[in-house]
Amino acid sequence: MENQSNNHNEKPTVTDAFKTIKLEDFKDVGKIPCARNSLLYGMGAGLGLGSIRFFVKRSVPSAANWAVAAFCGVSAIAFEMCQMDRKQKLEKLHLIVKESNSRGQHRRTVVDESGANGAFHVVIDTPSAPEEEAKEK
């Protein structure tokens, strides 16, 4: 019992954090919305900035540091901007659904959004009002 209470009071270490990472965690990174493009932007920025730094300073450690910093910074910014864009598109989609539900008409709305950061295709069928069903018959 005493050993268990001591384990809970100890602070986790970096090695404890690395033990929780599994290979399966990295297999599905491409399926995360915006992850693929943001990582590619980061790789391009890291390569570009690291190359420029190497040609200017002729120091590999300095160039590597700048490349890693550029990769991390650009990837994080690109990911957050893409997520913000996706959230705005989904909010617009929810407004369309809410508007079509408030009308009470039978309506089919198709929303196609495609771009560099992914795509989605949504078809929204709303129920028709009883008066319109009688007119259709």
N, C-alpha and C positions, 0 to 999 in steps of 0.2 A: 504494500500500500504506500509506503513512504517513497519508493522509487517512482511510482506513477505521479504523485503530487510534485515531485521534483521535475519530472519531464514537462509538466504543464506550465511550470514557472520559468523554464528556460526559454530564451529567445530563439526563434528559428534561425538557422544559418543559411548561407548561400548554397551549401551542398544539400541541405534539406529541400530547398526550392528546386534545385536541379533534379532531385530524385522524383519529383512529381511530374516532370515532363516526359511524355511518351512519344514514340515515333508516330503513332496514329494521329497525334495532335497536328502534325505537319502535313499529313496526307490530304486533308480537306481544306487547306488554306485557300485554294483557288475557288472554292465554293462560297466563301465568305463574300458578301457583296462589297465591292470596292477594293478588296484586298489585292487582287491581282494587278490592277492598274496602278494602285498606289505604290506597290513594291517595284513595279517596272519603272515608274517615274523616279523613285528613289535610287534604283540601280543606275539609271542614266545620269542622274545628277551627281551621284558619287563617283562614277567613272569620269565624267567630265571635269568636275572640280578637282578630283585627285590628280588627274593628268595635267591640268593647268598648274596646280601647285608643284608637281614634280618638275615640270619644265622650267618653272620660275626659280625654285629653291634648290633643285637637284638633291633633295633629301627624301629618301623613301619613307622613313617614319613620319615625317611631317605630312607628306602627301597621303599616307594611309590614314592618319588621324583626320585630315580634312575630308577624305573620301567617306569615312565612316560617319562623321558628323553630318555631311551633306545627305547621305543615304537615310539616316535616321530622321533628320529634320524634314526633308522633302516627302518622305513616305508618310510621316505623321500628319503633315499639313494636307497632303493630297487625300489621305484617307478621311480626315475630318471634313474636308470640303465636299467630298463625294457623299458622305453620310448626310451632310446637311442638305445637299441637293436631292437626295433620295427622300428625305423626310418631307421636304417641300412638295415633291411630286405626290407622295402618298397623302398629304394633307389635301391637295387639290382633288385627288381621287375621292377622298372621303366627303368633300364638299359636293362633288358631282352626285355621289350616291345619296347624300342627305337631301339635295335639291330634287332629285328625281323621286325620292320617296315622299316628299311633301306635296308634289304635284298630284299624285294618285293616278297617273296615267300609265298605260302600258308603253313601255319605252325600252328599247335596247340601245345601250350606250357602249361603244367600244373605245377603249383608251389604249393607244399604242404609244409607248415611250421607248425610244431607243437612242443610244448614244455610245460614247466611248466608255462610259462607266457601267454599262449593263443595259438590259432591256426588260420590259414586261409588257404583257398583252392581257388586258382584262376586259371581259364582256360582262356587262351588268344588265340583267333582266329584272325589271320592276313589275309588280303585279298591276293589272289594269283595273280601272274602276268599274263597278257593276254597270253603269250606263253605257260605257264603251263596249263592254262584252255583248250587250243587247244590240248595239248598232252593228257589230261585226257579224252577227248571226243573220 
